Amino acid sequence: MTGLSDALRGRDFLSLHDFTPAEVALLLDLAAQLKGDQGADCHPLRGKAVALVFQKPSTRTRISFEVAVGQLGGQPLYLNAADLQLGRGETVADTARVLSRYVAAVMIRTFAHAEAEELARHATVPVINGLTDRLHPCQALADLLTLRERKGELAGLRLSYVGDGNNVAHSLLFAGAKTGVDVRVAHPPGFAPDPEVLRAAREDARETGARLEVGTDPAAAVAGADAVYTDVWTSMGQESEREGRRAAFRPYQVDAALMSRAKPDAVFLHCLPAHRGEEVAAEVIDGPASAVFDQAENRLHAQKALLALLV
């Protein structure tokens, strides 16, 4: 275990694809331990600062990371677009080099995934992907922790994702591939996950035996599922597409009728924020199957584990 922990020290966390199944399991084990030991004297970040770079605003990402760094004894440093010179001509590479002289790690939440990759390439401290247009790996870690709490062993579970083949769907495909969770994605025509992400996730899944399926039929995808997951139809930066997306996604709303096709004890998941009456019916997200606020809380514990192991 110590050797595995040592192997994570100093690593970037841009995608679950970059971590082995054993490393993902270690992250989840530590997250569960930290959640169970809240209030314990655990301060691996004492005397260290962590930069939280937000090119894209957030409720859960900002609060969970600030609280996580603080609970681990560190100093969170919130930096939005107006606080940095990135928008006024300074390169990502120079920003990475400068931040590396001040802080022990950098979390970035931005639009282009290439920006997070470039930051990591030039930083000499760990860089954590808080969200990009391509991936949302911190959310996927919290999702796995929530599923494990609700269902026990992850391997062999069936997770059905209904909606846009976006960053959340991409990270769920990698999450399933690394843990043996079968993932079924149902998307409207024209909104499929990135084929390269699907190819890479299927390659990962050879080690765990996870089955990854992508199609356009939500009823077929949800049939027999242990968990049903959805996300907003229109993400930040896609506002001009809102009306077209509403029309395309309307048949993909997760309502009581669709949930009834899953197992009787299936849980409902959503990364939040949610739009009741669009991607999910209020009776589902506010009903007894919903685990969405457990997911939100588990962002804190999963990210504490990340910081404790990487920094």
Secondary structure, DSSP 8 states (H G I E B T S, - for coil): -HHHHHHHTT--BS-GGGS-HHHHHHHHHHHHHHHHTTTS---TTTT-EEEEEESS--SHHHHHHHHHHHHTT-EEEEEEGGGSSGGGT--HHHHHHHHHHH-SEEEEE-S-HHHHHHHHHH-SS-EEEEE-SS--HHHHHHHHHHHHHHHS--TT-EEEEES--SHHHHHHHHHHHHHT-EEEEE--TT----HHHHHHHHHHHHHHT--EEEES-HHHHHTT-SEEEE--SS-TT-GGGHHHHHHHHGGG-B-HHHHTTS-TT-EEEE-S---BTTTB-HHHHTSTTB-HHHHHHHHHHHHHHHHHHH-
